[in-house]
Amino acid sequence: MTRPRGPRIWLLATALAAAWIAVPAPVQAAAVQHVPHRGFYEVTLGKSDPASPIRSVNGRMVAEWAQSCDGWTANQRLVVSMQRHNGRDIESEVNATSFESSDGTSYQFSSKSTIGGEVAEEVRGRAERPGRGEPGVAIFSVPPNTKIDLPADTLFPFEHTLAVIDAGEKGDIQASTRYFDGSQPEISPMVASMLILGGARSADEGPGSELGSLTEHKWWSVRMAMFANAKTQSEPEFEMTQDVQDNGVVRRFVFDYGDFTMVASLVRIEELEQAECR
C-alpha cells in the first residue's frame, strides 16, 4: 500500500456526503452547526507491527476553526518526532492555513510540510467555482503554473466536515466523492471514501468527554480512505479514522501508515468567538 512521505494532516475536514449510489447536493452551511474552536492534541504512537521501524512517537497538534461573516478560516500546526529502532529519528512539521467562503464559491489555501528540516511539500493557491455542486478550477502560485479542474462533486474541507455530520445524523453509512484541500496537486482532487463505524455514540462515551461543554456532544467514528485522482488507482494513498462530534469538534485522529498508527488525542479545547453578522 502506498503511504505518505511523512506525518501529515488533511486540513481537518474529513467527511463526505451521503451514499455510494448517489451523492446528494452539498450540505448548506446552515443545516449543520459547526462551533468555532481551537483544539490542542497530544500525538503518540498507536498500534505498531513487530516489523515496524518506528519505536515511539511524540508530538503535538493545534487545530483552529475561526468564523467570520464571509466564511471560515482554518489554521493547523502539527509537530512530530518519530524515534526509529535504528536510532535515526524523524522530525516532521506541518503548517497550514485556509479560508473557505460561506457560499462555497471560493477556497484559499497555503501549507508547508518539512521532514528533518527540509521542505517535503509546499502549496499555495485558490480555487473558484460559480456555486456549490458546480465545476470549478484551482490555480496554484506554488508550485507555479499549476492548474487543476475540479469536477462538480468536489467538496472543499469545511463543507466536507458538514457533510459527514449530516450523513451521521441521517444514518448514512458509506459515501464516496471528490475532495480538494490543496495538498498533493499531482493527484488532486482526491477521491475520498468514508465509512461510519457504528451509530452515534453518547457524549460521555470515549476519551475527551471530560473537557467541558464543547465535548458534551454525541459523536461518530469515521473511517476515511483517500485515493489518487486516477481510475486505475486501487490502493488508497492515505487512511485515517477520526471521532467527530455533531458540532464539528474532533476528539481523536488515528493516522494509518500500514505497519504503525499515529494517534492525535484532544487534551484541551477553547471556544472561539461567534461572528455576529447581519
N, C-alpha and C positions, 0 to 999 in steps of 0.2 A: 504494500500500500504506500502511495506517495504521501510524504509528510512535509510540513512547513520547514523552512530553513532554520527556524529558532522559535522560541516562545513568542506568540503574537496574539492579539485580541481583535476579533472582528468588532466594529465600533458599537459594541454593547447592545445592538439591536438584533436579537437573534430570534426571529419568529416569522411565521408566514400565514398566508390566507388559507382558506378552509379545506378543500378536499382535493384528492388526487384527480378525480374525474373532471372537475371544473373549478377553477379558481375564480371566485366572485370578484366584483368590483372592489377596489381597495377600501379599507375601513376609513371612514371620515374621522377627523381628529376629535370631534365632539362625542363620538359614540363610546369611546373608552377614555377613562380618566387616567392620565399619567402625571404623577406628582413630581414637581421639580425637587431634585435632591442631589446630595453628594455622598457617595458611599466609599468607605475605606475597607480594603480587603487584605487579608493575610494569605500569602501564596506558599503552598507546601507541596511536597511530593505525595501523590495519592497511591495508586497501585503500581507495582514495579515487578516485571518479569525477572527471573533469575539471570537471563541473558542481557538485561538492560545495562547500558554503560553508565546510567545515572544512579548515583548513590544517595543524593539528597537534593532538595530544592528549598530555597529560602527567598522570599521576596515580598513585595507589597504592590498594591494597585489602588489607584484613586480614580473613580469614575463619576462624572458630574453631568447632570441634565439640567440646563437652565432655560427658563421660558421667557420669551419676550412677546410683544404684541404681533410681531411678524413671523415668529416661528420658534424653533428650539435649537439651542447651542449645546453640543456635547464636547466635553474635554476629558481626556483619559491619559493616564500615565501608568505604565507597568514597568517595574524594575525587578529583575530576577537573577539570582545566582544559582547555577546548577553545578553541583560537585560530582565529578566523574570518578569511577573506580581507578582510572589510570593517573589520577592526580591533576589532570588538566581541566580546570574549572571553566565554565562558560558564563560570561556576564552579558546580559541582554537588557535592552531598554526600548520601550515603545512610547512615543508621544504622539497624540492625535487630537485634532480638533475639527469640528464640522458644524455647519449651520444648515438646517432644513426648514424651508418656508412652510407656514401653516397650510397653505393651499396646495402644497405638493408639487409646485412648478419649478422649484429651484433647490439645488443642493450644492454646497461648497465644502471642500474637504482639504485637509493638509495633514500628513502624517510622516513620521520618520522612525525607522527601526534600526537599531545598532546591535551588533554582536561583537563582543570583545573590543568595543570602541570604534569599530569600522561600520560604515553605513551598509546595511543589508538591503534596505528599500526606503525610498523617499518618493512621495507623491504629493502633488498639489494640483487643484483644478476645480472645475464646477460642471454641474450637469443641469440642463434646462429641458423642459417639455411644456406643451400647452396646458396640460392638466393631468390629474391622476388617471391612470389607465390609458394613457396615450403614449405613443412612441416619443423618444427624446434623444438627446446626444450629450455625451460627456467630452469636454475638451480639457486636456492637461497642459499646465505650464511646466510641470516636472512629472515625468520625462517630457521634453519638448516635442512638438509635432506629433502628439498622440491624440487620436480622436476615436471614440467608441460609440457606436449606435446602440441605443437602449430600446429593446422591444417594449410593447405596450404593457406587458405583465411584469415589468421590472419594479421592484419595491426599493425605496430608499430606507435607511435604518430606522427612522422614527416610525414611519407607517408600518414597517416590518414588526416592530415591537407591539404596536396597537393591534395588528392583525393576529398575532399569536394569542394575545389576551382574549380577543374576540372569539377565536377558534376554541379556546378553552371554555369560555362561557357558554358557547353553543354545543359543546360536547363533541366537536370535530376532533378526530384523532390524527389524521395524516394530511399532509399538504406538500405541494411542490410548486415552486415558482422561481423566477429570476430575482437576484439580489445584487445591489450595487452599493458599495461604500467607498469606492475609490482605490482600494488596495489591489495589488496584482493586476494591473491593466492588461497584461498579456493574455489573461484567461478570464477577463470580465466581459459582461456581467456573469457572475456565478449562477449556477443552478442550485438552488437550496431546497433540501428536503427536510421535513420535520415530522417527528413522531411524538405525540404526547403520551407519556408513560403513566397510565392510570388516570383516574379522575382527579378533581380538585382536592387538595389537602387543606385541612383546617389550619388556622393561623398559629395555633400552639404546637403544631407538629414540626419536627425537624429543627436543625440548628438555626439561630438567627431570630427566633421568636421573642427573645428576651431583650431586644434592642430598642424598645419603645413603640410608640403608636404607629410609626411608619411601617413597622413589620407586623402589625396586628391585622393581617390580611391573608385571605386564602391564597394558595399558590399551586402551580403545576410544575412537574418535572418534564422538561422538553429536551429531546434528543435531536441534534442538528447534524446534517452532513452537507458539506459544500463541494460541488463538482465543478470542474472547469467547464467553460462555455464551449463544449465540443460534443457532437453527437456520439463520437466513438469512446468517450470517457466512461469507464465502468467502475472505477475506484474513486472514492472521494479524495479531494485534496486535503480535507480537514474535517475532523469530527469533534463535537463537544456536547456536553449536557449542561443545562442550567435550570435552576429552580427560580421561576419568575412569578411574582405576585400579580394580583389583579390591578395594582396601582403602578406597575412598571418597575418596581424595585426587584433586583435580582439578589437572592440570598446567597447563591453559590454558583460558581462556574467550575466545570470539570473539563479540562482540555486533554484530548486523547491523542497521544503521539505513538500509539501502537504498542511498544514494549513498556511504556510507562504513562501515567497520567499526572497532570499538574492541577491542583485544586486551589481556587481563589475563594475564600470564605469571608462573608461580610462580618466585620467586627465592630464597626461603628457607622452611624448614618446621621446626616444632618438634612433637615428640610430647608429648601431654598425659597425665597420669596416668590409668591404667585404674581404674575403680571396682571395689572388692572387695566383692561383695555375697553375702549368704548366702540 
